Amino acid sequence: MAKDQAPHIDTLLQHTATASFNPQTGSAPVNLPSMRASTVRFQNLDALEAVQRRKAAGERAATYGRMGMDTHAALEHVFRELEGGTHAYLAPSGLAGITMVMTSLLSAGDHALVADCVYGPVYELDAALLKRMNIEITYFSAADDLEALLRPNTRMVYVESPGSLLFQMLDIPALASFAQRHDLVLACDNTWGSGYVYRPLALGAHVSVVAGTKYVGGHSDLMLGAVVTNDAGVAQRLNRTQYAMGYSVSADDAWLALRGVRTLPIRMAQHARHALQVCEFLATRPEVARIYHPAWPADPGHALWQRDCTGSNGMLAVELRLSPEASRRFVDALQLFGIGFSWGGFESLVQWVTRGELARHRYWTGGDNALVRLHIGLEDPRDLIADLAQALEAAA
């Protein structure tokens, strides 16, 4: 490889954060071991104080196990590579990462503009915590005039793109331009893209949040969040808040995420291929009113997806011309799709979306039609299609 040629992200994910060679034996395991520690000990006070000085200067320097050891540092490095950021901070879950962003960058009396398509628990975070902190939230849709929603105390624009239930693509460069004009922080939930097929920081966002629980882990066996930025001022605030709030991630969960990310490129590509095959089948069914999947050419966000993304994944939603009772029969009749709220693992999942959840999303125009959200897994898509077909017949 030429010296001036940067490795592709697929190559970086295989060679980043591996174990160092033992200087005595000249050998090393392929995988970095899980380094569990609650206590860090120092050879003398000078060594302790040197680490404390590095930490005060903003470096990653461990004085206590809660902030994590080598395994955690390796995973932070991976997230920086994925997202194209300079600083990464781990959290116990994706929602904990969102909470870290909100509490780091907003103070009492501040106002934030939040896209109405964000992850549902953000609404609960607002009701249960932010309101008590005297932080005001205005929810907006992509069609709104953000200039009209600005207040003198507006400090942040927070979005999820594509949106959580209907996979609505937002114009991140346009939002970044708006944020820059008004000296606002633009933060984006990037769990859908996970840094691999979508990079909000490169499109102008200041902060990217990823639930590593999903595609980074890939095996439905860990809980993890990460917050990545390339803004030094934002990083300083995130660093201080992460420490003050006592966030901690187990070394074993960090190790599982490192294991999972090695196969992220092939898993996401396979999920994406399978999802498009399922979309092709669904488009032939009379029960299907609309498919929500930005990589599907008929999706209204397809042009933005083509411009801003380098790939897709297994997430889609289907609007069905079915009554609530019939749509429930459809979900219950599925045999290869587990009923559950997560996604990003190897398995296929289905979520029956309630009217209350849809009411928040002004992008929804389906009226009384039913909506189900599907995660298309790594099973043979022919089997998944057969399962969907028999469930649609059962619903009728």
Secondary structure by P-SEA (a helix, b strand, c coil): ccccccccaaaaaaccccccccccccccccccccccccbbbbccaaaaaaaaaaaaaccccccccccccaaaaaaaaaaaaaacccbbbbcccaaaaaaaaaaacccccbbbbbbcccccaaaaaaacccccccbbbbbbcccccccccccccccbbbbbccccccccccaaaaaaaaaaaabbbbbbbcccccccccccccccccbbbbcccccccccccccbbbbbbccaaaaaaaaaaaaaabbbbbaaaaaaaaaaacaaaaaaaaaaaaaaaaaaaaaaccccccccccccccccaaaaaaaccccccccccccccccaaaaaaaaaacccccccccccccccccccccccccccccccccccbbbbbbbbccccaaaaaaaaaaaaaaac
